[in-house]
Amino acid sequence: MKAFFALVLLAIAASAQAGRTLDRCSLAREMADLGVPRDQLDKWTCIAQHESDYRTWVVGPANSDGSNDYGIFQINDLYWCQADGRFSYNECGLSCNALLTDDITNSVRCAQKVLSQQGWSAWAVWHYCSGWLPSIDECF
């Protein structure tokens, strides 16, 4: 019986660390609640799908410059967030770990800053998202 409870606690702890996986509509609704313009939501959901498969906890493999990308929008640690023990311009003023939580507020705010400074093409996956996109109307 003790072993069973230990396994249950271990499973709960592992799932708490695993982060959260959203879907297109849940991401669109949360972003709308955070004030993201509705005419951008189809683009953001496309980027999240192709960058992280809607997973909040993803840290991408090292890029050619040694940097990594974090969170649901795969935000780069050289320019936008501070990774432990590395130089960063940290334009968003936050730890990269803040982009890996279940609460997507930091990720959304930082992604909006990236968009305002570099445009949609800042995301390498933008070519998947720059044409016709499915409507998010059914999400609301």
N, C-alpha and C positions, 0 to 999 in steps of 0.2 A: 504494500500500500504506500509506504514511504517513497519507493522508487517511482510509482505512478505519479504522485504529487510532484516529485522532483522533475520528472519529464514534462509535466504540464507547465510548471514554472519556467523550465528551460524553453519550451515552445512559445510561451507568452513573451519572454525576454527577447527571443530571436525575432518574433514578429514585430515587436516594438522597435527594434533596430532596423528592420527591413524597410521602413518608410511606407509610403502610400503610393498606390497606383490609381490614377484617375482614369476616366474615360473622356471622350470628346465633350459630351454635354456637361458633365460635372465640372470640367475645367472651364468651359465657357461660362457657366453660371457663376462660379467662384470669381472669375475675372471680372464679370459684369458687376458683381457685388462690390468688388474693389475699385470700381469706377473706370475700368477700361472701356473705351468706346466700342459700342456694339459692332461697328463696321470694321473693327480690327480682329474680332474674336475668331473668325474663320481662319485668318492667317496665323494667329497665335496657336490655335489648336493644331494646325498643320505642322508648325514648327515643333511643338511638343511631341507630336506623334513621331516625327522623323528623327528628332534629336534623342529622345529618351523613352519613347513608347509610353508616354504619360507617367513615368516613374519619377517621384520626387527625390529619390535617394541615389541616383546614378552619378558616379564619377567616371568620366570617360578616360580612355587610355591616353597615355602621354602623346601630345602633339609633337611635331617635328622640332619645335623650339623648347621642348621639355615641359611646357605648361600643360595643365589639365582643364577640363571643362566640367562644370558642376550643376547638378539639379535638373529639374524638368525642362529647362530651356538651354542647358549645357553652356553656362556662362563661364568664360575663361578667367583663370586665376592670374594671368600676367597683367591684365588690364583692369578687371572689374571687381574682383574679390581677393581677400588676403588668405592665402593658404599658409598653414603653419610652416615656419622656417624658410620661407621663400620671399624674394623680392616681388612686390606687386605695386602697380600704380593705384590699385584699389579705388577706382573711380566711384564705386557704389558705397564705399565706406563700411564694408562688412566682411566678416569672416566667411570664407567659402562654406564652412559648415552650416552657416545660417541659410544657405541655399538648398540644404539637404533635408529639411524638416517637413513634417506633414502640413504645416502652415505655409502656404505658397506666397504670402504677402511679400516677403523679402525678394523672392525670385521674380515676382511680377514687377515690383518697383525697379529692381535692377535691370530687368529685361526692357522695361520702358525707357530707362536711361540709355541703354545700348541703342535702342531704336532711334531715340532722339538725336544721338550723336553720330551714328553710323548708318542708319537706315536698315531696311529689312535684309539687305545683302550681307549684313554682318554675320548672318547664319549661313553656313555652308550648304544647308539643306534648302535654302530659299528657292532654288530652281524647281523644287517639287511643289512649292506653295505660291508661285507668282502668277499662275494661270487661273483657270476656273477651279473653284473650290466648292465642296458641298455646303449647302446652307446650314446655318446653326439655328434656324428658326424653330425647328422641332424641339430644341433644347429648352425653350422657354414657354 
